[in-house]
Amino acid sequence: MSKTNTYADTFNGQYVKSDSHFVDLATRFDTFCSESKAIEFRMMTREFRRRNPQFKQIQDVRKRMSRALAAQLSDIEIDTTMQRLLNLEHVLGMLENFKATKVQPIQVYEDPERPGKYIAWDGQHTAILLYVLAVLVFEIPTSELEIPVNIYDVTTKAEIRENFVGLNGEDKLPLDAIDMFQQKIFGVRVDGSVKPDWIVAEKKQTMLERHKLFATADKFDNTDEVGAISRMAELDKASPEVVEQFGIYWSAIRKQRAVDAKEIFMMMTWLMIAEVQNINIDEDYLLDLADMNLGLFDANFAPGGGFWAKCETAYENWYQTSPQALAGMEPSMQKMPSHGIPFLNAQITKSLGRKVPDFFANNGFTPDEKDLW
């Protein structure tokens, strides 16, 4: 396999850590703040001043916050392996709808390796909001703003991470599928977690890395990069072995694009069904399948691609003699595994002569051989 670094390698590089990685708030903000996003923040700071004329200086804001132990904002650090990736859209939303009385204390702990610093294990987005208020709105050094913190007597990374995952719920930016996936990977690679489902997630990540794939989401603005998987449902359900099989297939089709949502939905569903039925989908099978898909429809499962166009023709021809047609109903093919897998199975049987998993369409769709390639 080529050793040339791809975008997937760079994105997956965040997980190549065996220890915590601490950064201050300015570094965390700048890492995620593109030039266009910086312009959005400049505009929002103007809007903030218009909406909040009662705040003449930063201390006017501080007086309205909850009371807890006080810490200088400059002493707050983020453990990048403990927190989810920073979502600046959420910070912009918090700034746009700012109420000082909604600012909750930052949840922190003291790390003996970072004397004098407070490590935020929850409240990253609130801390960055306060950083924006200090630096961009009121233009003061972060050392001049005291903020409320709750200090926890805990330093075990595994316990802190489990608290972070468990306590993120209502009235916070919820942990979504990609956040949970990333936390599990860090939990194993940084904390040494032995939770079974976390170990499984880390194994899946290893398979993705092997084949220049990476899991992501719209909020990271990289879903169009080569190897991007933005549909998490199948990745969450699949076994590491199925993720590896999909990776082999992906490597074989050699496409310099993101993974289409229909593509991973179709192929991983098919692979998961084959796994349940103990059908041996070895590397030769996967390479044959990649060859077939490339030759017939350029391995394009996108909604407007050749696979679904051919499938739809077969469906409409089958439908003419179906009980639904006889009852006067209009054909309605679903561009989903429910109708795509029967067509794919029939094509594999015709083109490759290989065993396919048993799968029956929800309405009995069975393509005629003359409607295959």
CORGI-V896087 format. One record per pair of residues at least 4 apart in sequence whose ideal C-beta (glycine too) atoms are under 8 Angstrom apart, sorted by the first residue. I is the first residue (numbers start at 1). GAP is how many residues later the second one is. Records with the same first field share a line. If there is no record, write none. Layout:
I=GAP, GAP
//
This chain:
1=209, 250
5=4, 5
6=4, 206, 220, 221
7=4, 207, 215, 218, 219, 220, 221
8=4, 200, 201, 204, 205, 206, 217, 218, 219, 220
9=4, 200, 203
11=203, 205, 211, 214
12=4, 193, 196, 197, 202
14=66, 71
15=167, 170, 171, 174, 190, 194
16=173
17=4, 64, 169, 172, 173
18=171, 172
19=62, 171
20=59, 61, 62, 91, 137, 170
21=58, 59, 60
22=55, 56, 57, 58, 89, 92, 95, 97
23=4, 5, 8, 54, 55, 57
24=4, 50, 52, 53, 54
25=4, 48, 51, 52, 53, 102, 103, 106, 117
26=4, 105, 109, 116
27=4
28=4, 50, 52, 58, 96, 100
29=4, 57, 99, 102, 103
31=55
32=5, 53, 54, 56
33=4, 5, 8, 55
34=4, 187
35=4
36=4
37=4, 51
38=4
39=4
40=4, 52
41=4, 47, 51, 54, 91, 95
42=4, 94
43=4
44=4, 48, 51, 52
45=4, 50, 87, 91, 92
46=4
47=4, 49
48=4, 47, 48, 50, 85, 89
49=4, 88
51=47
52=46
54=6
55=5, 6, 45
56=4
57=81
58=4, 75, 76, 79, 80, 82, 86, 87
59=4
60=4
61=4, 39, 72
62=38, 83, 84, 85
63=37
64=36, 37, 39
65=35, 36, 38, 82, 83
66=35, 37, 38, 39, 82
67=81
68=37, 80, 81, 82
69=36, 79, 80, 81, 82
70=76, 77, 78, 79
71=4, 5, 35, 37, 47, 75, 76, 77, 78
72=4, 70, 71, 73, 74, 75
73=54, 57, 58, 61, 69, 70, 72, 73, 74
74=67, 68, 69
75=41, 42, 43
76=30, 32, 41, 42, 44, 51, 71, 73
77=37, 40, 41, 42, 43
78=4, 5, 41, 42, 46, 49
79=4, 40, 41, 42
81=105, 109
82=37, 39, 75, 78, 79, 82, 104, 108
83=37, 38, 41, 81
84=40, 91, 95, 98, 99
85=94, 97, 135
86=5, 38, 39, 42
87=4, 38, 86, 132
88=4, 40
89=4, 130
90=4, 35, 83
91=4, 34, 37, 38, 41
92=4
93=4
94=4, 31, 32, 35
95=34, 37, 38
98=4, 31
99=4
103=23, 26, 27, 45
104=19, 22, 44
105=18, 42, 43, 44, 45
106=12, 14, 16, 17, 20, 21, 41, 42, 43, 44
107=13, 14, 15, 16, 42, 43, 45
108=10, 11, 12, 13, 41, 42, 43, 44
109=9, 10, 12, 42, 43, 44, 45, 46, 51
110=4, 7, 8, 9, 41, 45
111=6, 8, 44
112=43
114=5
118=31, 33
120=4, 7
121=31, 39, 40, 42, 43
122=41, 42, 45, 46
123=4
124=4
125=4, 48
126=4
127=4, 20
128=4
129=4
130=4, 15, 17
131=4, 11
132=4, 5
133=4, 5, 12
134=4, 6, 7, 8, 10, 11
135=4, 5, 7
140=4, 5
152=8
154=5, 6, 9
155=5
156=4
157=4, 33, 34
158=4, 29, 33, 34, 35
159=4
160=4
161=4, 22, 25, 26, 30, 32
162=4
163=4
164=4, 19
165=10, 15, 18
168=4, 5, 6, 7
169=5
175=4, 5, 8
176=4, 41
177=4, 40, 55, 56, 59
178=4, 37, 38, 39, 42, 54
179=4
180=4
181=4, 20, 24, 34, 51, 54, 55
182=4, 33
183=4
184=4, 9, 11, 13, 14, 17, 18
185=4, 13, 16, 17, 20
186=4, 5
187=4, 6, 8, 11, 15
188=4, 5, 10, 11, 13, 14
189=13
193=5, 6
194=4, 5
195=4
196=4
197=4
198=4
199=4
200=4, 39, 40
201=4
202=4
203=4, 37, 40
204=4, 31, 34, 36, 39
205=4, 10
206=4, 34
207=4, 33, 36, 37, 40
208=5, 6, 7, 21, 35, 39
209=4, 5
210=34, 37
211=16, 36, 37, 39, 40
212=14, 15, 38, 39
213=14, 16, 34, 37, 46
214=11, 13, 14, 15
215=14, 15, 17, 20
216=4, 6, 7, 9, 12, 13, 14
217=6, 13, 15
218=5, 12
222=6
223=5, 7, 35
224=4, 34
225=33
226=30, 31, 32
227=23, 31, 32
228=30, 31
229=6, 29, 30, 35
230=28, 29, 31
231=4, 28, 30, 33, 34
232=4
233=4, 32
234=4, 30, 31, 34, 35, 38
235=8, 29, 33
237=31, 35
238=4, 5, 8, 30, 33, 34
239=4, 33, 36
240=4
241=4, 34
242=4, 26, 29, 30, 33
243=4, 25
244=4
245=4, 26, 36, 41
246=4, 18, 21, 22, 25
247=4
248=4, 35, 38, 39
249=4, 18, 37, 40, 41
250=5, 9
252=34, 35, 38, 39
253=37, 40, 41, 46
255=44
259=4, 5
260=4, 40, 41, 42
261=4
262=4, 39, 40, 41, 46, 73, 74
263=4, 36, 38, 39
264=4
265=4, 71, 72
266=4, 35, 71, 74, 75, 78
267=4, 34
268=4
269=4, 68, 72
270=4, 67, 71, 74, 87
271=4, 10
272=4
273=4, 68, 84, 86
274=5, 7, 82, 83
275=4, 6
276=81
277=80, 81
279=76, 77, 78
280=5
281=4, 5
282=4
283=4
284=4
285=4, 69
286=4
287=4
288=4, 64, 66
289=4, 59, 63
290=4, 9
291=4
292=4, 55, 56, 59, 60
293=4, 5, 6, 14
294=4, 5
296=10, 11, 14, 51, 55, 77
297=8, 9, 10, 13, 76
298=7, 8
300=5, 6, 7
301=4, 6, 7, 39
303=5, 32
304=4, 5
305=4
306=4
307=4, 33, 36, 37
308=4, 27, 32
309=4
310=4, 33, 61, 62, 63
311=4, 22, 24, 28, 29, 32, 56
312=4, 21
313=4, 58
314=4, 29, 53, 54, 57, 58
315=4, 16, 18, 24, 28, 50, 52
316=4, 15, 17
317=51, 54
318=4, 47, 48, 49, 50, 53
319=5, 6, 12, 46
320=5
321=4, 5
322=4, 41, 42
323=4, 41
324=5, 7, 39
325=4, 6
333=6, 32
334=4, 5
335=4, 5
336=4
337=4
338=23, 24
339=4, 22, 26
340=4
341=4, 18, 20
342=4, 17, 18, 19, 23, 24, 25
343=4, 22, 24, 29
344=4
345=4, 11, 12, 14
346=4, 20, 21, 23, 26
347=4, 25, 26
348=4, 6, 8
349=4, 5, 7
350=19, 22, 23
351=21, 22
360=4
361=4, 5
367=4, 5
368=4
//
